[in-house]
Amino acid sequence: MKKSLLFLALLLTGGMSAMAYDFEVDGLCYTKIPCGELICTSYQVTLSPNPYGYRGDIVVPAMVHYDGVDYEVLRIGANAFEGCTELTSVTVQDGYLAMVAFNAFKNCPQLRKVDLPASLNVLDDNLFTNSPLLDTIVLRGSTPPTPAFINPFDGLNDHAVILVRCGCRETYQSNPTYVGLTIVDDCNSPLAIEVPDAQKRGLRAWPNPAVERVTVEAASPVSLFDLSGRELSRQNPTDGQANINLQGLLPGVYLLRSGAETLRLVVR
């Protein structure tokens, strides 16, 4: 128990310095994690904020090599990506990541996807607050990550979807931290995984969220799916647009698909 508490304390305190870091590799900044009372069998680091910000699609490696030493990336540090106005996605490779510290993805106006590995154990507070375009959070672990203190999803926008491994949806839905969130498993991965790239290619829908009707800009027939993958309607566009009737649908998250492109639609 003592070791577990010490490990969590090291995780929490290691990300407190907003802009301090020890070294930089491939544009990513890292802070070394001291061993404390633990026996060092490996070297570990926290991904830290970059004074110049992060932009575009970021891939965080499981291990980083610097000055002759291999470091395991154990944590996404506090405020690591906060306020990065040009950040569009963050993917952490599977390996050693144990925790995402507070405010990590806060105030990112262009962020659309966060993909976190199966090794993740702990999610800290206010991770996704005021990131309005975020629509996909991938959690690859079969066991839901636990909150460090309060609910890490407080402040998450109402159209974001939590994508989990096939067969894990009920496990997440039964966890109190995840109650009220839209949980989708990747059993129907062609509908779920293509969303961020599709949005970049230009499939558009407005208004979104929508109430009774939605206009979709597309070059090929448009299908409307629910989150189970069931096709609800299909329409051919006229002059590049399709006008879809949403009356009778329950409020929630749906998927619009045209060709290889997919877009999430919130119905209220």
N, C-alpha and C positions, 0 to 999 in steps of 0.2 A: 504493500500500500504506500509506504514511504517513497519507494522508487517511482511509483506511478505519479504521486503528487509532485515530486521533484521534476520528473520529466515534463509534466504539464506546465510547471512554473517556468522551466527553461524555454519551452515553446512560447509562452505568453510574453516573457520579458525580452526575448531576443529580437522582437519586432518593434520595440517602442521608439527607436530613434528614426525620425521621419526621413532624413536625407543622408545619414551616415552609411557608408558601405566600405568593404575592405578591398574588393577588386571587381573588375568588369570583364566579361567575356561575351563576345558577339552581341554587344549592345545591352546585355542584361547585367544588372548590378547585384552583387552578393555580399552578405555579411556572414562571417564565420561564427559558428555556434560553439561556445566554450563547453568543455566536458563537465565542468563543475565537479561534483562528487562521483559522477559516472566514470566508468572505465572506458577510455577511448579505444574502441575496436575499429572505428572508421572516422572519417572527417566529414562534417556536415555544415551546411550553409542555409541561410534564409535568402530568398529572392527579395531584394529591397527596392525602394523607389529610385528611379533615375531622375537626377535633377533636371534633365531636359525632357523628361516624359517618355512614355512608350507610345508607339503608334502602329497602326496596321494590324496584321495578324501575328500574334506572338506565340511562339512555341517554347515552352520552358523544358529543358532537358531533365531527365531523371538524375543525371550525374554530370558535373562540369569539371574540366581539367584545368588547373591553374598552377603555374610555377612548380611543375613536377608532381603535383598532388591531385588525386581524384576526390572530389567532394560530392556527397549525396545531398540533393536538394530536399531538405526536410520540411520546409515551411514556405508558404507565400506570406511575406511579412505584412505588418500593419501598414495600411495606406499605400501598398505596393503600386497599385494602378490608379489610385484615386485622382480624379481630375484630369485624366488623360483624354483630351478632347478628340483625338484622332485614332484612338484604340478601337478596333473592330471585333477582335476575338482573342481569346487566350486559351491555349491548350497546354496542359501539363502532362508530359509523358509518364507512363506508368513506371513505378519503381519504389520511391521512398517517401513521397510527400505524405506527411502526417496531419498537417494543420493549415488552414487558411485563417490568417489573423484579421482583426477588425478593420472595417472600411476598405478592404482590399480592392473592391470593384465599384466603389461609390463614385457618383458624379462623373460617369463616363457616357456622354451623350450619344456616341456612335457605336457603343458596344452592343453586339448582337448575340454572341455565343461565348460561354465559358465551359470548358471540358476538363473535368477533374478525375484523377485516376482512382483505381480500386484501393490503393493503399491509404487513402484519406480517412482519418478517424474523427477529426474535430473541426467544426466550423464556428468561427467567432462571430461577433455582433455586427449588424448593419453592413453586411457584405455588399449588397446590391442596391442600396438606396439611391434614388434619383439617377438611375440608368434606364431611361424610358424605352429604348429600342431593344433591350435585352429580351430575347424570346426563347432561348434555349440554354438550359443549364444541364450538362451531362454529368451524372454521378454514376461512376462505373462499378462501385462496390456493391456486393450483394447485401451488405448490412448498411443501413443508413448512417452517415456521419452524425455524431452527436453535437449539440450546441455546447460551447464553452461556458456561457452564462445565460443570456437571453436568446430568443429565437433569431437565428442568423438571417431569416427571410423577411423580417420586419422591414417594410419599405419597398419590397419587391413589387414591380408593376403587375397589373392584374391580367396581363396576357402572356406572361412567361410560362413556359412548360418545363417541368423537370423530367428529363429523359433518363430512364434507368434500364438495366439489363433485362432481357426477356425472362419472365418468370418472377421478377422482384417487385412488381408493381404493388401487390397486396402488402408486402412487408413494409414498404415505404408508407403506404396509405394508412396503415395501422399504427404508425409511429406518431405520437402527439406533436412532434416538431413539424411534421409534414401535413397535418390536417389543414384542409382548406386550399392546398396547392393543387395545381393540375399535374398529375403524375401520368406519364406515358411510358410504356416499355418499348424496347426496340424490336419487338417481334415483327412489327411492320416497318422495318427500318427504311425502306425506300420513301415512305411518307415523312419520316421524322428527320433523318440525317441530312437530307439535301436542302433543308430550309435556308441556312445562311448563304450558301452559294447561289441559290435561286434568287434571293433578294438582291444580290449584287448584279445578277444578269438583267434585272429590271421588271420582273413580274410585279404589278402594282394593283392595289385595291383600295377603294375609298368609298365612304368613310370607313375607318378601321380604328376603333370599334364601330360596329354597325348595329342598326336596330331592325328595320324592316326590309331594306334592300341594300345591295352593295354593287358598285360598278368595278369591273375588273378589266384592266388593260392587258391584252394577251394576243398572240399571233395564231394560236391554235385552240381547239375546244377546251373549255374550262369545266373541271369537275369539282364538286364540293363534297368533302369527306368528313365524317365524324372521326374522333380520335381512335376508334376501334378499327379504322380503315374501311368502313362501309360507305360506298358512294351514295350520296343523297340526291344529287342532281347533276346534269351535264348539259352544257349549252355552247353553241357555236357563236363566236364573236361576230359582230357586225361592225365593219370599219374599225377593226382592232379593239372593240370593246364588247363586253358582255354584261348585261344587267341582270343580277340574280335576286330572286325573291327569297327572303329569309323568314317570312311569316310562318309561324307554326313551329319554329325551332326553339329549343330550350336555350336559355342563356348559357354561354360557355365558349370554349375554344374549338374551332373547326379548321380544316385545311382546304385551301384552294390549290388545285393542281392544273397546270397547262403544259403538256409535253413533259420535259424532264424537270420543270420548275415547280416548286411548292412554296406556298406562303401561308402563314397562320392568320386566321381571321377570328376576331373576338366578336361574339354576338351578345347583345345586351337586351 
